[in-house]
């Protein structure tokens, strides 16, 4: 469901802001290809990394 909503959002940006077709296709490919990596549970090591980055203010 998330990827479907994201693609609808990207389509809206493309139509509203007149992006080049090349940029539009590249953006869609980036999101589709990265989805399997971000749509999973984090490992303990990844969770600890995020905690440390938050602690030191490196991500918000």
N, C-alpha and C positions, 0 to 999 in steps of 0.2 A: 504494500500500500504506500509506503514511504516513497519508493522510487517513482511510482505513478504520480504522486502529488508533486514531486520534485520536477518531473518532466513537464507537467502542466505549468508549473511556475516558470520554468525556462522558456517554454513556448510563449508565455505572456511577455517575458522580457524581450524576446526576439522580435515579436510583433510591435511592442510599444517603443523600443529604442532603436529599431532598424539596424540590428547587428548584421555584420556580414555573414553570409551563409557559412563560410569557412569557420569563423569564430563560433558560430552556433553549433555546428557539427562537432568541433573540437571540444566545446564545453560539455555537450551531451555525452560524448565518448568518455571524457574524464570522469563524470559522475557515474556512468554505468560501469566502467571498469573498476572504480574504487569501491563501489557498493559492497562487494563481497568481503572486503577487508574491514570496513567500518560497521557492517551489520552483523557483528558477532560479539560474543562475550569477551571481555578483555581477560588476559592472563593475569595472574597475581603480580608478575614482574611489571606488566604494563600499568596496572592499577597503582603500584608503588611509584612508578615514574611520574604519573599524573599527579599524585599526591605531593611529590617533592617539587614539581614544577609550580603547583599551586602555592605551596608553602613559601617558596622563594619569589613569588609574584611574577614568574616568567610566563604564565598564561592566566587568563581571566575567565 
